[in-house]
Amino acid sequence: MPVQVAGFSFMNKVLRAVVIVLCFELGALLLYLPWSNLWEQNYFLAHFPSLMMIALHPSVRGLVSGLGILDILVAVGLLQSRSSATRVPPA
């Protein structure tokens, strides 16, 4: 039985690390992408010109960048260690 508990603990750490990396990468992408040339020249704006006024508006770009900052802050928050008092012991 202790082997399974150790396995779950290891997998929880791996899952936590993967979620932290994904949150940080997604946040960095959302922070950078609205201000790059890729945002201005893409498939959707070429095929749906009515979206151009909305997607290229600075407020929309700022909103998407703000979501990126929030995502990075979530990743930083997940990096902080949890106190042992909040953990539930295994059954």
C-alpha positions in Angstrom: 0.0 0.0 0.0 2.8 2.6 0.7 4.0 2.2 -2.9 0.6 3.4 -4.2 0.6 6.4 -1.9 4.1 7.3 -3.0 3.0 6.9 -6.6 0.0 9.2 -6.1 2.3 11.8 -4.4 4.7 11.7 -7.3 2.0 11.9 -9.9 0.5 14.9 -8.0 3.8 16.7 -8.2 4.2 15.9 -11.9 0.7 17.1 -12.6 1.3 20.3 -10.6 4.5 21.0 -12.5 2.8 20.5 -15.8 -0.1 22.8 -14.9 2.4 25.5 -13.7 4.4 25.3 -16.9 1.2 25.4 -19.1 -0.2 28.4 -17.2 3.0 30.3 -17.5 3.4 29.5 -21.2 -0.2 30.4 -22.0 0.1 33.6 -20.1 3.3 34.6 -21.9 1.7 33.8 -25.2 -1.4 35.9 -24.4 0.8 38.7 -23.1 2.9 38.9 -26.3 0.6 37.8 -29.1 -1.8 40.8 -29.3 1.1 43.1 -30.0 2.8 41.0 -32.6 2.3 41.0 -36.4 0.7 37.5 -36.2 -2.3 39.2 -34.5 -2.7 41.6 -37.4 -2.2 39.2 -40.2 -4.0 35.9 -39.6 -6.6 33.6 -41.2 -9.6 34.9 -39.4 -9.0 38.6 -40.1 -8.4 37.8 -43.8 -11.7 35.8 -44.1 -13.8 37.9 -41.8 -13.0 41.5 -42.3 -15.7 42.6 -39.9 -13.6 41.3 -37.0 -10.8 43.6 -38.0 -12.2 46.6 -36.2 -12.8 44.6 -33.0 -9.6 42.5 -32.9 -7.2 45.4 -33.7 -8.7 47.8 -31.2 -6.2 48.6 -28.4 -8.8 47.8 -25.7 -9.2 44.3 -27.0 -5.5 43.8 -27.2 -5.1 45.1 -23.7 -7.8 42.8 -22.4 -6.1 39.8 -23.9 -2.8 40.9 -22.5 -4.4 41.3 -19.1 -5.6 37.7 -19.3 -2.1 36.7 -20.0 -0.8 38.6 -16.9 -3.5 36.9 -14.8 -2.5 33.5 -16.1 1.2 34.2 -15.2 0.0 35.3 -11.7 -1.9 32.0 -11.4 1.3 30.1 -12.3 3.3 32.1 -9.7 0.6 31.4 -7.1 0.8 27.7 -7.8 4.6 27.8 -7.3 4.1 28.9 -3.7 4.4 26.0 -1.3 1.3 24.9 0.6 1.5 24.6 4.3 1.2 21.1 5.7 -1.7 22.1 7.9 -4.0 22.4 4.9 -3.2 18.9 3.5 -5.7 16.1 4.0 -4.1 12.9 5.2 -4.7 9.9 2.9 -7.5 7.6 4.0 
